[in-house]
Amino acid sequence: MDPAFRNRAFLAFAAGLCLFLGVVLRAPSFVAFALALLLLVATARATARHRIAHLDARRSLTASAFEDEEVRVEIALENRGRASLSLVEIFDSFGAALAESKVLLDPGPLRPGRRHRLVYRTVCSRLWGVYTVGPLAVSVADPLGLFSARRVLPDIRPFDLFPRVHPVGGLDQLGARTSFAPTEATAARPGTSAVYLGVRDFRPGDDVRRVHWPATARHGRPMVKELELDLSPYFTLFLDLERKHRAGTGEKSTREYVVRTAASLLATAARRGDTVQLFGEGRQPLAVTPGRGELHLAYALDQLIRVRQEGDLPLLDLAQREQAGVPAGSTAALLAATLFLDVGRLAEVLGSLRARRVQPVLVAVDMDSFVPIDQRSRPRDLVLEQAEELRALARAHGALLAILDAERDLPTELARPDWLEAA
């Protein structure tokens, strides 16, 4: 039983007994003592409520982290009242940790108008996904410890937990080439990068999406934006989110392998200094525009962990639809959740990329090695035959190839130096 509750019960019993004796014995002193005890209890309760009303807390932390990463959470506790406070408890919830509830104690004294900072550290021990942090609550008792008042602060925020990323083998070929020929001059000139160069008159064949409407209105004729030739390495990832390619559950599923592999590919390219972009078609379109650096990587991973394998658009259709946005001389990766792609269409996509000096990369997850969901697994000899056909096709078009299945450890496969040379 709570000691504070026992103390309140004892005082209430003593007040009742004294009041009874005072009435029976007609002794005013007993009645006065009973009333004093009741007043003490009422004052203690009012004091606790008054203190909590002037107590505030604010939390600060990063908005995201990787699996198994330690996160530092800082809580600023502020006393806006006129009396010092002691023994203030802070309650927080961190959904990305196995032990969600976090309790801190500020021994005090927290003087009026002052602020104390408390810190706790926790490890993101759950699997990747979107979690919540909060709500945040504070609790303080009256000086006698009879009543404890609690206040819940509506500080609930999302927290992105990213998959643990691994350096991808074959970095000497993955995203390592710039998107211009070494013999070309490196002075600024028209191209297809994200760097704005100026405006010019519209020419037949120009993309209407590049029309510069303010300049068009000013000159009275169609004007388009001129972009500088891209001089930085480019990496484009096409993601297979087709519903019929779902298989497996939990950590052994096609979605898990696709998301974790995509995260490692994006992180490896971004941390090499490449400009990265991402395309997919699940429940909602996934389109991460070109960008560089850790902030852009965090944005791409934020979009990635929200994807669902609920799309209807085949991967090869997606690649054909968006290949105009792949700069010449860059690297483009197709991450499929199945080995059974249309070989004729795949040859067409790979040939089109190679014709534009784009280095193609094909990563295929063997969905038939996972527990089936929507369809029965294919015979193993048919799967092996399809894998060999993909290898032959990759060799014919100079594409890098990697095949993943449920029987192999994914982090080990990603870290293999020849992972993308296994065609």
C-alpha positions as CSV (number, residue, x, y, z in Angstrom):
1,M,0.0,0.0,0.0
2,D,1.2,3.5,-0.8
3,P,2.7,5.1,2.4
4,A,1.0,8.5,1.5
5,F,-2.4,6.7,1.4
6,R,-1.7,5.1,4.8
7,N,-0.8,8.5,6.3
8,R,-4.0,10.1,4.9
9,A,-6.1,7.2,6.1
10,F,-4.6,7.5,9.6
11,L,-5.2,11.3,9.7
12,A,-8.8,10.8,8.5
13,F,-9.4,8.1,11.1
14,A,-7.8,10.2,13.9
15,A,-9.9,13.3,12.9
16,G,-13.1,11.2,12.8
17,L,-12.3,9.6,16.2
18,C,-11.6,13.0,17.8
19,L,-14.7,14.5,16.4
20,F,-16.8,11.5,17.7
21,L,-15.2,11.8,21.2
22,G,-15.7,15.6,21.2
23,V,-19.4,15.2,20.4
24,V,-20.0,12.3,22.9
25,L,-17.9,13.8,25.7
26,R,-18.9,17.4,24.9
27,A,-15.2,18.3,24.8
28,P,-14.5,21.3,22.4
29,S,-10.8,20.5,22.5
30,F,-11.4,17.2,20.7
31,V,-13.6,18.9,18.1
32,A,-11.0,21.6,17.5
33,F,-8.3,19.0,17.1
34,A,-10.4,17.1,14.6
35,L,-11.0,20.2,12.6
36,A,-7.3,21.0,12.6
37,L,-6.5,17.6,11.3
38,L,-9.0,18.0,8.5
39,L,-7.7,21.4,7.7
40,L,-4.2,20.0,7.5
41,V,-5.2,17.3,5.0
42,A,-7.1,19.9,2.9
43,T,-4.2,22.3,2.9
44,A,-1.8,19.5,1.9
45,R,-4.0,18.6,-1.1
46,A,-4.4,22.2,-2.2
47,T,-0.6,22.8,-1.9
48,A,0.2,19.8,-4.1
49,R,-2.3,21.0,-6.8
50,H,-0.9,24.5,-6.6
51,R,2.7,23.3,-7.0
52,I,2.0,21.1,-10.1
53,A,0.1,24.0,-11.8
54,H,3.3,26.1,-11.9
55,L,5.6,23.2,-13.0
56,D,6.5,22.8,-16.6
57,A,8.8,20.5,-18.6
58,R,10.1,20.4,-22.1
59,R,11.9,17.6,-24.0
60,S,14.5,17.9,-26.6
61,L,16.0,15.0,-28.7
62,T,16.9,14.1,-32.3
63,A,14.0,13.3,-34.6
64,S,15.5,10.0,-35.8
65,A,18.2,7.4,-35.1
66,F,19.4,4.0,-36.4
67,E,18.7,0.6,-34.9
68,D,20.8,-0.1,-31.8
69,E,21.9,3.6,-31.6
70,E,22.0,5.3,-28.3
71,V,19.8,8.4,-28.0
72,R,20.3,11.3,-25.6
73,V,17.0,12.8,-24.3
74,E,17.2,16.1,-22.4
75,I,14.3,17.4,-20.2
76,A,14.2,21.0,-19.0
77,L,12.2,21.3,-15.8
78,E,11.0,24.8,-14.9
79,N,9.5,26.2,-11.7
80,R,7.1,29.1,-12.5
81,G,5.7,29.4,-9.0
82,R,6.8,31.3,-5.9
83,A,8.0,28.4,-3.7
84,S,10.9,26.1,-4.0
85,L,10.1,22.5,-5.1
86,S,11.9,19.3,-4.2
87,L,11.6,15.6,-5.2
88,V,10.0,16.3,-8.5
89,E,9.4,13.1,-10.6
90,I,9.4,13.1,-14.4
91,F,7.8,10.3,-16.4
92,D,8.5,9.8,-20.1
93,S,7.8,7.2,-22.7
94,F,10.3,6.2,-25.5
95,G,8.6,3.8,-27.9
96,A,11.7,2.8,-29.8
97,A,13.2,1.2,-26.7
98,L,12.2,-2.1,-25.2
99,A,11.8,-0.5,-21.8
100,E,9.4,2.3,-22.9
101,S,8.8,3.9,-19.5
102,K,11.5,6.3,-18.2
103,V,11.4,7.8,-14.7
104,L,13.7,10.6,-13.5
105,L,13.9,12.3,-10.1
106,D,15.0,15.9,-9.5
107,P,15.9,16.0,-5.8
108,G,15.8,19.8,-5.8
109,P,15.5,22.3,-4.5
110,L,14.1,23.9,-7.7
111,R,13.9,27.5,-6.8
112,P,11.3,29.9,-8.2
113,G,12.0,31.0,-11.8
114,R,14.8,28.5,-12.2
115,R,15.3,25.6,-14.6
116,H,17.0,22.2,-14.1
117,R,18.1,20.0,-16.9
118,L,17.8,16.3,-16.6
119,V,19.2,13.8,-19.1
120,Y,18.5,10.1,-19.8
121,R,20.1,7.9,-22.4
122,T,18.3,5.0,-24.1
123,V,19.1,2.5,-26.8
124,C,16.9,2.1,-29.8
125,S,16.4,-1.7,-29.4
126,R,13.3,-2.2,-31.5
127,L,13.2,-2.8,-35.2
128,W,13.0,0.0,-37.8
129,G,9.7,1.9,-38.1
130,V,7.9,5.0,-36.9
131,Y,7.4,5.2,-33.1
132,T,6.3,7.9,-30.6
133,V,8.0,9.7,-27.7
134,G,5.7,10.8,-24.9
135,P,3.5,11.8,-23.3
136,L,5.6,13.6,-20.7
137,A,4.3,13.8,-17.2
138,V,5.5,15.5,-14.0
139,S,4.6,14.7,-10.4
140,V,5.2,16.6,-7.1
141,A,4.0,16.2,-3.5
142,D,3.2,18.6,-0.7
143,P,5.8,19.2,2.0
144,L,4.3,16.5,4.3
145,G,4.1,13.9,1.5
146,L,0.4,13.3,2.0
147,F,-0.7,14.1,-1.6
148,S,1.1,13.7,-4.9
149,A,-0.3,15.7,-7.9
150,R,0.5,14.6,-11.4
151,R,0.3,16.6,-14.6
152,V,0.4,15.1,-18.1
153,L,1.9,17.4,-20.8
154,P,0.7,16.8,-24.4
155,D,4.2,16.5,-25.7
156,I,3.9,13.5,-28.1
157,R,6.0,13.5,-31.2
158,P,7.0,10.9,-33.8
159,F,10.4,9.3,-33.8
160,D,11.9,7.6,-36.9
161,L,13.9,4.5,-36.3
162,F,16.0,3.8,-39.4
163,P,17.3,0.3,-40.4
164,R,20.9,-0.4,-39.5
165,V,22.9,0.3,-42.6
166,H,25.9,-1.6,-43.9
167,P,28.6,-0.5,-46.3
168,V,27.7,-2.2,-49.6
169,G,30.4,-4.3,-51.3
170,G,31.5,-3.2,-54.8
171,L,31.8,0.5,-54.0
172,D,34.4,1.0,-56.7
173,Q,31.6,0.6,-59.2
174,L,28.6,1.7,-57.3
175,G,28.0,5.4,-57.9
176,A,31.7,6.0,-58.3
177,R,31.5,7.7,-61.7
178,T,30.6,11.3,-62.3
179,S,28.0,12.2,-64.8
180,F,30.3,13.8,-67.4
181,A,33.1,12.4,-69.6
182,P,36.6,13.1,-68.3
183,T,37.6,14.7,-71.6
184,E,34.8,17.4,-71.3
185,A,35.5,20.8,-70.0
186,T,34.3,21.4,-66.4
187,A,33.1,24.9,-66.9
188,A,29.5,25.6,-66.2
189,R,27.2,24.9,-69.2
190,P,23.8,23.6,-70.0
191,G,22.9,20.2,-68.6
192,T,20.5,18.3,-66.3
193,S,21.6,18.9,-62.8
194,A,19.7,20.6,-60.0
195,V,21.9,23.7,-60.2
196,Y,20.1,26.6,-61.7
197,L,22.1,28.3,-64.6
198,G,19.6,30.7,-66.2
199,V,16.7,30.9,-68.6
200,R,16.5,30.6,-72.4
201,D,13.9,30.4,-75.2
202,F,11.8,27.3,-75.4
203,R,12.9,24.8,-78.0
204,P,11.0,21.8,-79.6
205,G,11.5,18.8,-77.4
206,D,12.0,20.7,-74.1
207,D,10.3,19.3,-71.1
208,V,7.2,21.5,-70.3
209,R,8.0,20.9,-66.6
210,R,11.0,23.2,-67.0
211,V,9.0,26.2,-68.3
212,H,9.9,29.2,-66.2
213,W,6.5,30.9,-65.9
214,P,7.7,34.3,-64.5
215,A,10.2,34.7,-67.3
216,T,7.6,33.6,-69.8
217,A,5.2,36.3,-68.6
218,R,8.0,38.9,-68.6
219,H,9.3,38.2,-72.1
220,G,5.9,37.3,-73.7
221,R,7.2,34.0,-75.1
222,P,7.9,30.6,-73.7
223,M,11.1,30.4,-71.6
224,V,12.6,27.4,-69.9
225,K,15.0,27.0,-67.0
226,E,18.6,26.2,-68.0
227,L,20.3,23.8,-65.6
228,E,24.0,23.3,-65.2
229,L,25.6,20.1,-66.4
230,D,25.9,17.8,-63.5
231,L,29.4,17.3,-62.3
232,S,28.8,15.1,-59.2
233,P,28.2,11.3,-59.0
234,Y,24.5,10.4,-59.2
235,F,22.8,7.3,-57.8
236,T,19.2,6.5,-58.6
237,L,17.3,3.7,-56.8
238,F,14.1,2.1,-58.2
239,L,12.1,0.2,-55.5
240,D,9.8,-2.7,-56.2
241,L,6.7,-2.3,-54.0
242,E,4.3,-4.5,-56.0
243,R,1.7,-6.3,-53.8
244,K,2.0,-9.7,-55.5
245,H,5.7,-9.9,-54.5
246,R,5.0,-10.0,-50.7
247,A,6.3,-13.1,-48.9
248,G,7.5,-14.0,-45.5
249,T,6.9,-12.3,-42.1
250,G,8.9,-10.2,-39.7
251,E,12.6,-10.1,-40.2
252,K,12.4,-12.8,-42.8
253,S,10.2,-11.1,-45.4
254,T,10.6,-9.5,-48.8
255,R,9.6,-6.1,-47.4
256,E,12.2,-6.4,-44.7
257,Y,15.0,-7.3,-47.2
258,V,13.9,-4.7,-49.7
259,V,13.8,-1.9,-47.1
260,R,17.1,-2.9,-45.4
261,T,18.9,-3.3,-48.7
262,A,17.6,0.0,-50.0
263,A,18.7,1.8,-46.8
264,S,22.2,0.4,-47.2
265,L,22.4,1.3,-50.8
266,L,21.2,4.9,-50.2
267,A,23.5,5.4,-47.2
268,T,26.5,4.0,-49.0
269,A,26.0,6.3,-52.0
270,A,25.1,9.4,-49.9
271,R,28.1,9.0,-47.6
272,R,30.4,8.8,-50.6
273,G,29.1,12.2,-51.6
274,D,26.8,11.1,-54.4
275,T,23.6,12.9,-55.3
276,V,20.9,10.3,-54.6
277,Q,17.2,10.0,-55.6
278,L,14.6,7.3,-55.0
279,F,11.5,6.1,-56.8
280,G,8.8,3.6,-55.8
281,E,5.1,3.0,-56.2
282,G,3.4,1.4,-53.2
283,R,0.1,2.5,-51.5
284,Q,1.3,6.0,-52.4
285,P,3.9,7.2,-54.9
286,L,7.4,7.4,-53.4
287,A,9.6,10.1,-55.0
288,V,12.7,11.5,-53.3
289,T,14.1,14.3,-55.4
290,P,17.9,14.5,-55.9
291,G,19.9,15.7,-53.0
292,R,23.2,15.2,-51.1
293,G,24.4,15.0,-47.5
294,E,23.2,13.5,-44.2
295,L,20.0,15.6,-44.0
296,H,18.9,14.4,-47.4
297,L,19.8,10.8,-46.5
298,A,17.6,11.2,-43.3
299,Y,14.7,12.4,-45.5
300,A,15.1,9.5,-47.9
301,L,15.2,7.0,-45.1
302,D,12.2,8.7,-43.4
303,Q,10.2,8.1,-46.6
304,L,11.6,4.6,-47.0
305,I,10.5,3.3,-43.6
306,R,6.9,4.3,-44.4
307,V,6.5,2.2,-47.6
308,R,4.2,-0.7,-47.9
309,Q,4.2,-3.5,-50.5
310,E,0.8,-2.6,-51.7
311,G,1.4,-1.2,-55.1
312,D,0.2,-2.4,-58.5
313,L,2.9,-0.9,-60.8
314,P,5.7,-3.3,-61.9
315,L,9.2,-2.3,-61.2
316,L,10.2,-2.3,-64.9
317,D,7.2,0.0,-65.7
318,L,8.4,2.3,-62.9
319,A,12.0,2.4,-64.3
320,Q,10.8,3.2,-67.8
321,R,8.5,5.9,-66.6
322,E,11.2,7.7,-64.5
323,Q,14.4,6.9,-66.5
324,A,14.3,10.4,-68.1
325,G,15.3,11.7,-64.6
326,V,18.4,9.5,-64.5
327,P,21.5,11.6,-65.7
328,A,23.8,10.2,-68.3
329,G,26.9,8.6,-66.9
330,S,25.4,7.9,-63.5
331,T,24.4,4.7,-61.7
332,A,20.9,3.4,-61.5
333,A,19.9,0.4,-59.3
334,L,16.7,-1.7,-59.7
335,L,15.8,-3.4,-56.4
336,A,13.3,-6.2,-57.2
337,A,11.4,-8.3,-54.6
338,T,11.3,-11.3,-57.0
339,L,13.6,-13.1,-59.5
340,F,10.8,-13.6,-62.0
341,L,11.0,-10.3,-63.9
342,D,9.9,-10.1,-67.5
343,V,13.3,-10.9,-69.2
344,G,12.4,-9.1,-72.4
345,R,11.3,-6.0,-70.7
346,L,14.3,-6.1,-68.4
347,A,16.7,-6.4,-71.3
348,E,15.0,-3.4,-72.8
349,V,15.4,-1.3,-69.6
350,L,19.0,-2.3,-69.2
351,G,19.8,-1.6,-72.8
352,S,18.2,1.8,-72.6
353,L,20.3,2.7,-69.5
354,R,23.5,1.5,-71.1
355,A,22.8,3.5,-74.2
356,R,22.8,6.6,-72.0
357,R,26.0,5.7,-70.3
358,V,24.2,4.7,-67.1
359,Q,25.7,1.9,-65.1
360,P,22.8,-0.5,-64.3
361,V,22.7,-2.4,-61.0
362,L,20.1,-5.2,-60.4
363,V,19.4,-6.5,-56.9
364,A,16.8,-9.3,-56.8
365,V,15.3,-10.8,-53.7
366,D,14.2,-14.4,-54.1
367,M,10.6,-14.2,-52.8
368,D,10.2,-18.0,-53.2
369,S,12.7,-18.6,-50.4
370,F,10.4,-16.9,-47.9
371,V,7.1,-18.2,-46.4
372,P,4.4,-17.7,-49.1
373,I,1.6,-15.3,-48.5
374,D,-0.4,-14.5,-51.7
375,Q,0.8,-17.4,-53.9
376,R,2.5,-20.7,-53.6
377,S,6.3,-20.9,-53.9
378,R,7.7,-22.0,-57.2
379,P,9.7,-25.2,-57.6
380,R,13.3,-24.8,-56.7
381,D,14.7,-25.9,-60.0
382,L,12.6,-23.2,-61.8
383,V,14.0,-20.6,-59.4
384,L,17.6,-21.6,-60.0
385,E,16.9,-21.6,-63.8
386,Q,15.5,-18.0,-63.5
387,A,18.6,-16.9,-61.5
388,E,20.9,-18.2,-64.1
389,E,18.9,-16.4,-66.8
390,L,19.2,-13.1,-64.8
391,R,23.0,-13.6,-64.5
392,A,23.3,-14.2,-68.2
393,L,21.2,-11.1,-69.0
394,A,23.3,-9.0,-66.6
395,R,26.5,-10.1,-68.2
396,A,25.2,-9.3,-71.6
397,H,24.3,-5.7,-70.7
398,G,27.3,-5.0,-68.4
399,A,25.0,-4.8,-65.3
400,L,26.1,-5.5,-61.8
401,L,23.9,-8.2,-60.1
402,A,23.2,-9.5,-56.6
403,I,20.6,-12.1,-55.6
404,L,19.3,-12.3,-52.0
405,D,17.4,-15.1,-50.4
406,A,16.1,-15.9,-46.9
407,E,18.7,-18.6,-46.2
408,R,21.6,-16.1,-46.2
409,D,22.3,-13.5,-43.5
410,L,21.5,-10.1,-45.1
411,P,24.2,-8.0,-43.3
412,T,26.9,-10.5,-44.2
413,E,25.8,-10.5,-47.9
414,L,25.7,-6.7,-48.1
415,A,29.3,-6.4,-46.6
416,R,30.8,-8.9,-49.1
417,P,33.4,-7.1,-51.2
418,D,32.2,-8.9,-54.4
419,W,28.5,-8.6,-53.6
420,L,27.7,-6.5,-56.7
421,E,30.1,-8.4,-58.9
422,A,28.4,-11.8,-58.5
423,A,26.8,-11.9,-61.9
